[in-house]
């Protein structure tokens, strides 16, 4: 993953890499095919009720098989079950396939947040989880 990102990010890789250290990540998903790790993703707390998606990756030879979408859905379910109301993420202009995945998965582009504010190559996105309707009357009439 880091090799792929260093190629895509070029001179900017050191800037992005500092925000992707795994020491602060406690929630990760690894996808396996025939016992081989082929994809991954993670999330970490960004704010009280917001988690940030990190380290999404699928090995090139396994792309196009829906693995990234499966990993992302698992992360979303886990984050929501953990009490988060929203997910945010940062990806890069040089990762159009990631932008397509997130858009297809219901993420919307937002202004660049935190350390990505003002970074031209960053694309920040969010997905707000639907909240259960606790005020509807379910009694029969």
Secondary structure as GFF3:
##gff-version 3
##sequence-region A 1 141
A	DSSP	alpha_helix	2	9	.	.	.	ID=ss1
A	DSSP	three_ten_helix	10	12	.	.	.	ID=ss2
A	DSSP	alpha_helix	13	17	.	.	.	ID=ss3
A	DSSP	three_ten_helix	22	24	.	.	.	ID=ss4
A	DSSP	beta_strand	27	33	.	.	.	ID=ss5
A	DSSP	beta_strand	36	47	.	.	.	ID=ss6
A	DSSP	beta_strand	50	58	.	.	.	ID=ss7
A	DSSP	three_ten_helix	60	62	.	.	.	ID=ss8
A	DSSP	alpha_helix	67	81	.	.	.	ID=ss9
A	DSSP	beta_strand	86	92	.	.	.	ID=ss10
A	DSSP	alpha_helix	96	104	.	.	.	ID=ss11
A	DSSP	beta_strand	108	110	.	.	.	ID=ss12
A	DSSP	three_ten_helix	114	116	.	.	.	ID=ss13
A	DSSP	beta_strand	122	128	.	.	.	ID=ss14
###
